[in-house]
Amino acid sequence: MKKYEQYKRVIKFSFSFIIVFLEILIYWYVWIGYYNKIIEFPFWRRGNWLMVALYAVLLIFFLRTYGGFKIGYLKRGNLIRSQVLSLLFVNTITYIQISLLDKKFHDMRMILTMSAVQVVAVILWAYIFQWLYQKMFPPKRLLLIYGDRPAFHLMEKINSREDKYYLSGAIHINCGNDKIIETAESYDAVIIGDVPAHERNLLMKEFFNRSVRTYTVPKISDILIRTSSDLDIFDSPLLLSRNEGLQIEQKLVKRLMDIVFAGIGLIITLPFFLIIALCIKVTDRGPVFYKQKRLTKDGKVFDIYKFRTMIQNAEKHTGARLASAEDDRILPVGRMLRRIRLDELPQLWNILIGDMSLVGPRPERPELAEKIEETIPEFSYRLKVKAGLTGYAQVFGKYNTTSYYKLKLDLTYIQNYSIWLDLKLMLMTPKIMLMKESTEGIKEDEFGSNELALTKDLIKEGEVWKAEK
């Protein structure tokens, strides 16, 4: 691994360049050999270069948005999905562009054939180059440094990426810095979990001094520091952390976007409303829509609307609880709707009337929020902005991500808010809708008790736990 480490950026750039070049080359062949010959006013040399350049710009934009260049970072399936989704958008825009140039719609078989060839090229590229990349950069052997906060969730996430990381050991922070540093010398990298800040900072400085690759799980205070503004008005740098919510101009533009996009969305999705309503009605003849109390900005309670995906009176005997991975309360049609998140469509109405926004933290139920705040008092920080249909935690997290990690993601969004970030998250949402893991129900107690027990079984305080592979 160390042999190629200094060339990693060059290797990743070369791999990315090859697939982009192939995709553009295929489009060049189709444009020159077909479309430019059948349009009424064919292009010449500079016009042809302009058409290909425009295609390249769109392709690179969508690939950067969906992560199509993240070789070695995304799983192979996720990488292929990112590439294919980018091609879908670019080729659709290109077909519309050609139709507008020639003032008529052409046979779609050629653009579909071009897309199919590009998809085959992407799949072959992903398998070949991901295999080469893993040969050059095998999974890093990680040592987990953990504290009293449950670490099982983090361990589970690390182990889900065996192509990139291998959690081969763990040690409790109470073992002392000397023993931790000595133990870390036999690993490729360390990951510092949620441990006390003082001990963590000492370890980070020592690992930095010894050139040990270090991954750190940020605390809530770290999120606030990372998103602070730099001030250089004195001879010592200052960090300014605000907690003012959105500025007036941001609120106006965000609200305008909500009205426009929600209105257009309701018109476009009206046929889906009718089909889904019929499917639900046929299933058990119960109501189509489901209304529930949720929290939005400043703790305001509102009624959120969804397509009903569970049996009638699903919580009559159990009370409020999150849906689990194998929840027997979910209707067969409900599983399909949850899988691609179409059950959320009625929330376009919530957005239109101002209860929600297109982008923001997902609204939580008051009773569940109250329970979460018993262990995570900072959970209410999410209420500085309106609840959203999609959000930072939905794009970069999963449905079964714990409340603590969702809070960190939501705070990252709030502290880094911009209109451009909203647009980026909206563009990334279609990709997330296609990912099964982003809609899976919780597998363990959301509030940590089972997680804590499992962690203590796997790692005993004061000992170094080592995995066998």
Secondary structure, 3 states (H helix, E strand, C coil): CHHHHCCHHHHHHHHHHHHHHHHHHHHHHHHHHHHHHHCCCCCCHHHHHHHHHHHHHHHHHHHHHHCCCCCCCCCHHHHHHHHHHHHHHHHHHHHHHHHHHHCCCCCCHHHHHHHHHHHHHHHHHHHHHHHHHHHHCCCEEEEEEECCCCCHHHHHHHHCCCCCEEEEEEEEHHHCHHHHHHHHCCCCEEEECCCCHHHHHHHHHHHHHCCCEEEECCCHHHHHHHCCEEECCCCCCEEECCCCCCCHHHHHHHHHHHHHHHHHHHHHCHHHHHHHHHHHHHHHCCCCEEEEEEECHHHCEEEEEEECCECCCCCCCCCCCCCECCCCCECHHHHHHHHCCHHHCCHHHHHHCCCCEEECCCCCCHHHHHHHHHHCHHHHHHHHCCCEEECHHHHHCCCCCCHHHHHHHHHHHHHCCCHHHHHHHHHHHHHHHCCHHHCCCECCCCCCHHHHHHHHHHCCCCCEEECCC
